[in-house]
């Protein structure tokens, strides 16, 4: 009899955990969007700094430009990369 009294309690606890998991998923998605925006802003700032270095004639500005553009491409394509990995993972 005690076993049947626990069934509603267990169902209540599992439904609460499902709600918490959905909230956590929503927070994680929002956090990833904000970090993507912040990273893109930092990458564009780095590209501007590289441009200034190029105008001043620094020797390593070509390497820094390549790295900055590569970082911007990774940030822009990050959502596509993640969805591609999710499709492969099944």
C-alpha positions as a Markdown table, in Angstrom:
| # | Residue | x | y | z |
|---|---|---|---|---|
| 1 | Unk | 0.0 | 0.0 | 0.0 |
| 2 | Unk | 2.9 | 2.3 | 0.8 |
| 3 | Unk | 4.2 | 1.8 | -2.7 |
| 4 | Unk | 1.0 | 3.2 | -4.3 |
| 5 | Unk | 1.1 | 6.3 | -2.1 |
| 6 | Unk | 4.6 | 7.1 | -3.5 |
| 7 | Unk | 3.5 | 7.1 | -7.1 |
| 8 | Unk | 2.0 | 10.6 | -7.1 |
| 9 | Unk | 5.0 | 11.9 | -5.2 |
| 10 | Unk | 7.4 | 10.5 | -7.7 |
| 11 | Unk | 5.4 | 11.8 | -10.6 |
| 12 | Unk | 5.4 | 15.3 | -9.0 |
| 13 | Unk | 9.1 | 15.3 | -8.5 |
| 14 | Unk | 9.8 | 14.1 | -12.0 |
| 15 | Unk | 7.6 | 16.8 | -13.5 |
| 16 | Unk | 9.3 | 19.5 | -11.4 |
| 17 | Unk | 12.7 | 18.2 | -12.8 |
| 18 | Unk | 11.4 | 18.4 | -16.3 |
| 19 | Unk | 10.4 | 22.0 | -15.8 |
| 20 | Unk | 13.8 | 22.8 | -14.3 |
| 21 | Unk | 15.5 | 21.1 | -17.3 |
| 22 | Unk | 13.5 | 23.2 | -19.8 |
| 23 | Unk | 14.3 | 26.4 | -17.9 |
| 24 | Unk | 18.0 | 25.5 | -17.8 |
| 25 | Unk | 17.9 | 24.7 | -21.6 |
| 26 | Unk | 16.3 | 28.1 | -22.3 |
| 27 | Unk | 18.9 | 29.9 | -20.1 |
| 28 | Unk | 21.8 | 28.0 | -21.9 |
| 29 | Unk | 20.4 | 29.0 | -25.3 |
| 30 | Unk | 20.1 | 32.7 | -24.3 |
| 31 | Unk | 23.6 | 32.6 | -22.8 |
| 32 | Unk | 25.1 | 31.2 | -26.0 |
| 33 | Unk | 23.4 | 33.9 | -28.1 |
| 34 | Unk | 24.7 | 36.6 | -25.8 |
| 35 | Unk | 28.2 | 35.1 | -25.9 |
| 36 | Unk | 28.1 | 34.9 | -29.6 |
| 37 | Unk | 27.2 | 38.5 | -29.9 |
| 38 | Unk | 29.9 | 39.5 | -27.4 |
| 39 | Unk | 32.5 | 37.4 | -29.2 |
| 40 | Unk | 31.6 | 39.0 | -32.5 |
| 41 | Unk | 31.9 | 42.5 | -31.1 |
| 42 | Unk | 35.4 | 41.6 | -29.7 |
| 43 | Unk | 36.4 | 40.1 | -33.0 |
| 44 | Unk | 35.4 | 43.1 | -35.0 |
| 45 | Unk | 37.3 | 45.3 | -32.5 |
| 46 | Unk | 40.3 | 43.1 | -32.9 |
| 47 | Unk | 40.0 | 43.5 | -36.7 |
| 48 | Unk | 40.0 | 47.3 | -36.2 |
| 49 | Unk | 43.1 | 47.1 | -34.1 |
| 50 | Unk | 44.8 | 45.0 | -36.7 |
| 51 | Unk | 43.9 | 47.6 | -39.3 |
| 52 | Unk | 45.5 | 50.3 | -37.3 |
| 53 | Unk | 48.6 | 48.1 | -36.9 |
| 54 | Unk | 48.7 | 47.6 | -40.6 |
| 55 | Unk | 48.5 | 51.3 | -41.2 |
| 56 | Unk | 51.4 | 51.8 | -38.8 |
| 57 | Unk | 53.4 | 49.2 | -40.7 |
| 58 | Unk | 53.8 | 46.5 | -38.1 |
| 59 | Unk | 55.5 | 43.3 | -39.4 |
| 60 | Unk | 53.0 | 40.8 | -38.0 |
| 61 | Unk | 49.8 | 42.5 | -39.1 |
| 62 | Unk | 49.2 | 40.0 | -41.9 |
| 63 | Unk | 49.2 | 37.1 | -39.5 |
| 64 | Unk | 47.0 | 39.0 | -37.1 |
| 65 | Unk | 44.6 | 39.9 | -39.9 |
| 66 | Unk | 44.3 | 36.2 | -40.9 |
| 67 | Unk | 43.7 | 35.2 | -37.2 |
| 68 | Unk | 41.0 | 37.9 | -36.7 |
| 69 | Unk | 39.2 | 37.0 | -39.9 |
| 70 | Unk | 39.3 | 33.3 | -39.0 |
| 71 | Unk | 37.9 | 34.1 | -35.6 |
| 72 | Unk | 35.1 | 36.1 | -37.1 |
| 73 | Unk | 34.3 | 33.3 | -39.5 |
| 74 | Unk | 34.2 | 30.7 | -36.7 |
| 75 | Unk | 31.8 | 33.0 | -34.7 |
| 76 | Unk | 29.5 | 33.6 | -37.6 |
| 77 | Unk | 29.4 | 29.9 | -38.5 |
| 78 | Unk | 29.2 | 28.6 | -35.0 |
| 79 | Unk | 25.5 | 28.0 | -35.0 |
| 80 | Unk | 25.8 | 26.1 | -38.3 |
| 81 | Unk | 28.7 | 24.1 | -37.0 |
| 82 | Unk | 26.7 | 23.1 | -33.8 |
| 83 | Unk | 23.7 | 22.1 | -35.9 |
| 84 | Unk | 25.9 | 20.0 | -38.2 |
| 85 | Unk | 27.4 | 18.2 | -35.3 |
| 86 | Unk | 24.0 | 17.5 | -33.8 |
| 87 | Unk | 22.8 | 16.0 | -37.1 |
| 88 | Unk | 25.9 | 13.8 | -37.3 |
| 89 | Unk | 25.5 | 12.7 | -33.6 |
| 90 | Unk | 21.9 | 11.7 | -34.3 |
